[in-house]
């Protein structure tokens, strides 16, 4: 980690500016937390809103304690054991991008701002989309494309950190959705793959809801002069009926 641009007493406007000074990519979620933990080995700081106030800089980075190294290894192994079908790297599990769920030749492609959260949503009993059945039958959740924040966008015209974060969030969602569509179009070309996209999922959802709805009985009264026409309509539409005097 290159901390040459950081000095004691220096005020760094926000995390994005900190990454710029370090020459690192801007990260989010768990990857951001790990990044800041690593930075703590080089400098100490206090927070003033979103700003970092550097209070101390080490000549040599603090060594990771043996206990810390052991705990990181335990966490990784425990995660792999609990989630064997989650094939994305442990350190990028909270990042954004495009993913693919695969079971045999059946494939689902999606995008998310947090891989692990979306993985748990697909496995949830509340999920009424076909991906729930795929995950229950041993499908794997894999990385297709990892989102990295663009270095070519200048946010300096925005003074409000909240506005900057909103712009970045909206841009991130737009970019990963476009990338998702690109992958869907590409996979459609492969005739050996059964691709379930969002439209398919909505159709499956509609069918599933319709099949579990219970039919409700209702009582209707028909004028004697309309009786024959009413019976004809019911029979033509395969509607069961019982006659009562």
N, C-alpha and C positions, 0 to 999 in steps of 0.2 A: 504494500500500500504506500503510495507516494504522498507524504504529508508535508512536502517541502514548502507549499504555499500557506501552511497554517502557522500562526504565531500566537504566543500567549497574549491574552487581552484582545484578540481579534474577535469581531462580531460577524458571524456568517448568517446572512439573511434567512435562509431556509435550507431544507434538506437537498433540494435540487441544486442550489448554489454550492453546497458542501461537496456534492458529487462532482460538480464542474471543477472545483479547486483540486479535488483528489484525482481527477482524470478517470473517474469510474462511471459506469452506467447507473442511471437512477433505477432503484429497485422498489418493490412494493410488497406488502404483506409480510410473510415470514422471512423472505429474502432480505427485506429492508432491516428487520430486527437483527438478523445475523450480521448484516453489513455494519450496523451501528455497534454491535458487540465487538466486532473485530476492530473498529475504529477506537474503541475504548482502550485497546492495548497500546495506542500511540498517543492519544490526547485525552484530557478530561475537559468537561464543559458543564455549564449551567444553561438551562433553557430560559429564554425571555420571549414568551409567546412561541412563535415558530423559529425564532433566531437561536443560534448556538453561540454562546459566549465562552471562548476558549480560556480555561483557567490554568491549564498545565499541559506541557508537552514533554514527552519522554525522549531522551537521547536514543534509547534502544526500546523497541516494543516489549511490553510485559509478556513474559512467557505464559502459555496456557498451563494451568495447574494440571497435575496428573488426574485429579478427581474430575476436572472439567472435561478433559479429553475422554475419560472413561464414560462420563455421563452422556456425552454426545454420541459415542458409539452405542451405548445401551439404548438410547432413544431411537436411533436409526434401526437397530435390529428389532426392537419391539414394534416399531411401525411396520416394518416389512412382514413380521409374523402376523400382525393383526389385519393387514391389508395386502394379502399376497397377489391380488389381481390389479392392484394399483401400481403400474409400471413406470410412473414418472419419478425422476430423481427426488430423493428426500428433500434436498436443499431448494428445489424449485416447485415443491408441492403447493405453495401458496402464491405462485406467480400466475400470470395471465397468458392466454394464447388459444390455440386450436387443439382439440383432442379427438381421439377416435376410439370407439368401443367396438371390439371385434369378438365374434363368436362364430367360428367356422367361416363361411362365406358371407355371413350377415354383418353389416357394418353400419354404425351410426357416427356421424361427424357433428361436433358441436364446438362452440366457443364459450369462453368464460373469463372472468377476471380473477378467479381463484380455482385452480384445478381440484384441490382436495374437497372444497365445499361442494363443487358440482358433482364430484364422484359420490359423495354421501347422499346427495339429492337423488341421483339415479338409483341408488340402492334402497332408498327410503320406502317404507310401506305406503307412504302417501303418494308415491309416484304412480300415476295411472297410464303412463306412456309405455310403449313396447320395451324401452331400455331396462325397465325393472325386471322383466322376464329374462332379458339377456344377461344381466348381472347375476340373477339368481341361478342361472345355469352355467356360470363360470366364465363369462366374458371378461376380457382384459381391457383396462382403461389406459390408453397409451398417449404419448405426446406426438403431435404432428408438427406444431410450430409454436415457438416461444416468443412472446411479445417483448420487444426491447424498445424503450422510449426513444423517439427520434431525437437526434442531436442537431437537427437542422431547423428547429422551430424556436423562434425568439420570443420569450415571454416577458422581456424587459419592459414592454409598453404597459404591462399590468402591474399596478402597485399593490393590489390587495392579494394576499397569499391565498385566500379562499377562492377568489376568482381564478387564479392560476391553477389551483387544484381542480376546480370544476372543469376548466378548459382541457386539462390533461386527461381527466377521467372520461369526458365525452369523446375526445379524440381517440383514446385507447379503445373504447367500445366500438367506435366506427371502424377503426383499422382492423380489429380482430374479427368483426362480422364480415367485412369484405374478404378477408383471408379465408374465413370459413366457407363462404360462397365459392371461392376459387377452388378449394379442395373438393367441395361437393360436385362441382361441374367436372372436375378431373376424374373423380371416382365413378361418376355416371358412365364414363366412356368404357369402363371395364365391364364387359358383359358377364363375367364370371362372379361378379360381386352383387349381392342384394343390398342396396343402399337404402337405409331408412332416413329420409330427411325430415324436416319439420312438418311439411305438408302431410307426409305419410303418417307421422306421429299423431297429428290432429285427427286424421281420419280414423285411426285405430282407437283414439280416445273416444270419439263420438260413438263408434260401434260398441265399445265396451260399456259406455254409460247407458246406451239404449237397451243393451241386453240384460242389464241388472235392474232396470226400472220395472216395478210391479204394475201390472194392469189394474186399473181401478174400475170397479163395477158402478154403473150408474143406472138410475131408473128414469125412463122416459114415458111420456103419455102421447099416444097417437090418435088423431081423429079417425073414426071408422072409415071415412071416405078416402083417407090417405094410407090406410093400412097396407094394401098390396104394394104400393110404391116404396114404402118404408122398408118392408121385408126384402124387396128386391135389392135395394141399396145396401142393406146389411150383408146379404149373401154375396153380392158382387165384390165386396171389400173384405170377405173372409172374417167378418165380425160375428163372434158367437152371441147368441141371444137366447133368452128364455121368455116365454109368453105367460103372462098371468092375467087372469080375468079381473 
